[in-house]
Amino acid sequence: MENSSPAGGTRVDGRTRLLDTAEELLDRHGIDGVSVRTVTKAAGHRNSSAVNYHFGNREQLVAAVLQRRQVIVEERRSALLDELEGAGTLDARAAVDAAVRPLADMLDCPEGRCYLRLLHQAANHPDYYLRVVDRNDEGIVVRGAKAHISAAAYFNEIFVVPCRNMSEDDADYAVSFAIPVDTAGVVQIAHPIKADFGPLDFPVEGIPLRWHTDSLVIFDDVFVPWERVFLCGEWAFAMPLVYNFAYFHRHTAASYRVPVSEMMVGMAMNASITAPARAVMPVGRSNSSLIHGATTIMPMKPMTTEGIPARTSTVGLRISLTRLGAISAR
């Protein structure tokens, strides 16, 4: 590739000229408002395939423009964190400062301010949130992404709901549907169950690490037939839909803890029966704690055991313990 520069300009390599030019044009006209041809011409390249040669395509050029400044930010963050770790002063507040300060420092130079404006454009891109881009008699076409979807890699279907209240201007984003995970255009970028975490992944002490896998689910013009669509443009129902979904989901999460607690108490009771005499007192104290916990959560789930409504948790607990003991003894 040629290495000449426009008359009077500083001589730089072709790749850097493309990056400098793209950064300026993207900042001026927007990430979606600049073509490869415009960048190539403005950079002084006579070869129309210069962007493809150096970067592959337009999307990779935009990524390279952002990555060039991001490397500086990450290097600064790493240096600050190493300094804090070496001094033994790495706590939650210091970790947040180390994460934010390198970005704030970018305000000190024109290139840095340009990078922050581009970062703002990228972070607010319409395709970063799921929306309807087309509809016909057969169904709808959706584009965008859903982030931090727990356990999505394990299942056969993806159930999509809005995640917030919406206004009339958000009508295209008021969409809910269910599709198989292998639907054309669906891509999952899954977080490993056990990944190598850095100090910024979980900086707050006392909050447990998330060992559960989650996915960034990308919808690249995915077609959804009408029979699988639950919401499409009815923005006023976005909040009630997500609220009721979350309500029933949390209700089931609370309810299953009741039988699990009963099972643990029953197992503990049988263990105390078969335990040596010297271990009876410690086991008994543990059983008392288990029974207390199970009794506390029992009202979360109305129960009927052997035809007797468990209106009081202790009645349901006694019946369950008797049943579990009988089952275990068989």
N, C-alpha and C positions, 0 to 999 in steps of 0.2 A: 504493500500500500504506500501511496505517496506520503511524504513527510513535510511538504511545503506548508507555509502559513500565509494568510492574507498579507498584502503589502503593508509594511509598517508594523506587523504584529510580531510577537515573540515566537520564536521557533519552538514548537512543541510536537510531540508525537501525535499521530492521527487519532489514536484512541482517546487521549486526554482532550484533544480539541473537540471531539464529539461529546464527551462528558460535559465539558465547560459550556458548550453551546446548548446542549439539551437541558442542562440545569437552568440556564437563563431563560430559554423559551418556555419550559414547563412552568416556571415560576410566573412568567408573564401571561401565558395563555391557558394555563391549567393542564393537569396531567392528561386529560382526554382531548386536549385541544391542539396537539402538535403531532404532525405526521413524520414518518421516517424520512420522507423526501425533503421536508422543510428543514429538519435537523442537518441532513447531509449537505444541502445547498448552503445553509447559513454557516456551516463549519468550513466551507471552502473546499470540500471534497469534490473531485470530478468523477469519482467512481460512485455510481448510484447504489452499489451494494455494500458500501463501507460499514453501515450499521450491522447488517447481517454478518459481515466478515468478523467484526470485533465482538459482537454481543449475541448474535443469533436472531433476535427479533425485537420488536418495539418494547414489549413487556420486560424483556431482560435488560434493555437499555435503561428503562425507568428504574428498575431494581438496582442497576449498577450505579446510577446517579445517587440514589439514597444510600446505598451501601458504602460509597466512598466516604461520606461524612459520618455514617454510623460507626465505622471502624474507629474513627477518632474518639467518638463518645465512649465506645466499649473499652478502648485502651485506657482512657482516663478513669472510667469506673473501676476497672481491674486494679489500677494503681492505687486508687483511694481505698479499696477494700483490702488490698495487701497491706497497706499502711496501717489501717485500723486493726487488722488481725495481728500484725506484728506488735502493735502497742497494747493488745488485749482490750481494746475499747469498742469492739464491734457489737453494738446492741441494735435494737429496732430503729431508734431515731437516727443513729449514725448510718445504718444501711440505707434508709430512705434518703438521707442527705447525699450519700455517695451515688445513688441512682439518679437524683434530680440535678445535682450541681453541674455535671458535665453538659447537660442540655441547656441549663441557664447560661453557662459560659459561652455557648454558641451565639448568644446575642451580641457578643463583643466585636464581631466581624461581619462584613456583608455576606460572605459565603455561608457563615453559620446561620444568619437570619434567613437567607434564602432556603437553606436546608429545613429550618423549622417551619417555614410556610409550606414547603412541599410535604413535610411530614404531616402537617395539619390536613392538607388536601387528601393525602393517602388514608389517614385515619378516618376521614369522613366521607370516603368514597361510597356511592350508593350501593355498590355490590358487596359491601362488607356486612350488609344486613339483608335478609331474605325478602324478595319482593316479586310481584307478578309482572312479567314483561310482555306477556301476550296471552290472549284467550280466544277460543273459537268454540264451535259446536261440540267438539270432542273433549275439551278440557282446557287446562291452563299450562303456561310455561313459566317456570320460576328460575330466578337467578340470584346468586348471593351466597351467604354462608351463615352457619350457626356454630357458635364457639362453645367449648367446654361441655360437650354433650356426654354425660357420664355413661360408660359401658356401651356406647353405640357400636363398638366393634364386635360385641358378643351376640347381637340380636339380628333377627330376620327382617324386622320392619322398623322404620323411623317415623315417629309421630311428631309432627311439627306444629307448634303453637306460637302465637306472638308472646313476647316477654314483657310487655309494658302497656300502659294506657296509650291510646292513639287519638289523633284528631283527623278531621276530614282530609287534610293534606297528606296524611299517612295511609290513605286508602289502599295503595298498591302493596303496602307492607302488612296490611291486615289479612293474613292468609294462614290457613291451617289445613293440614292434609296428612295422610299416611301413605307411605310407599315402601316397597321392598328395598333393602339396602343395595341390591345389585341393579337398581334401575339405571338406565343409561344416563350418564352425566353426573352421577353422584360419586364423589371422591371423599374418602376419609383420611385425614392425617392424624394418626392415633398417637397419643402420649403413652410411652411404655409404662407398664405397671411398676417396674422398679428401674427408674432412670438415675443418671448421675445428676444430683441436684447441686446447684451453686448456692452461695449465701443469699442471693436475691430471690430464690424460688419461694422460700418460706421464712422470711426474716423476722417474724414476730414470735417471740418465745411463748410457749404454751398452746399454740395452735398446731394440731397434729398434721403430719405430712400426709398428703393425698396419695395413697398407694393404689387407688382405683384408677384404671385407665380411663381417659376421656378423649374425645375426638373433636377436631375442627372439621365439620362436615361442609363440603363445598358443593353447591348446586350449579352446574354449568349448563344452563338452559335445559332444565329437566322438565319433561312433559308429565303432567298429572291428570288422569282422566277425571271427569266430573264426579263419578261415583265414589271417588276417594277424597274429594274436597269437602271440607266442613265449613270453611270460612273463606270468602274471597271478596274483599272490598268493603265488607260490613264493619267499618272501623269502630262503630259504637259498641260492638260486641267483643272487641279485642280484650279489654280488661276483665269483663265477667267470665270470658272463656278461660283465660289463664288463671284467674282467681279460683274458679271452681275446679279446674284440673289440679291445681296445687293443693286445694283443700282436701279433695278425696285422696290424693297421693299421700299427703301427710297423715291422713286418717288411717290409711292402710298401714303406713309405716309404724304408727303407734299401736295399731291393733295386733299386728303379728308378734309384738313383744310380749303380749299376755300369754299365749300358749307356749312360747319359748321359755318364759319365766316359770310357768307351771312345770314344764318338762324338767328344767334344771332343779327345781325344788324337789320333785319326785325322785330324781336320780340321787340327789343329796340325802334324802330320807332313807332310801335303800342302802346307800353307802354307810350311813350311820348305824343301820341295823347289823350290817355285816362287819363293821369295823371292830378292831380289838378294844377291850375295855378301856385301856389307857388313852385311846384316841377319841372316846365318846364325847368328852367335854368340849375339846376344840371343834369337833365336827358339829356338835350341837349349837355352839355359838355361831358358826358359819351358817347353819341352817336357819337360825333365827334371823340373820341378816337377809338371807334370800327370801324368806317368807315375808319379811317386812317390805322388801322391794316389790315382790309380786302383788302383795295386798294393796300397795300404794297405786300401782298402775292398773289394777283390775277394773276400776270404774270406766276406763277408756273404752272398754268393749262390752256392751251388754251381752250376757251369756245365758244359755239355758243348758243345764247339764242333767241328763236323765229325767227330763221333763220338769225340773225345778228351776224357776227363774232365779238367777244369781243376783238378787236385788242388793245383797250385801256381799262385799268381796270375800269376807271370811267364809261364808257358806260355800261359794263357788270354789274357793281355794281348798277347803276340806274335802269336798267331793272330788275335785281333781286329784288331790294327793292320794285319796283312797283308790281312785281308778288307776293312777300311775303305778302305785304300789302293787296293785293286783296284776297289772299287765307285766310288770318287771318280774314278779314272782313266778309267773307261769313258765 
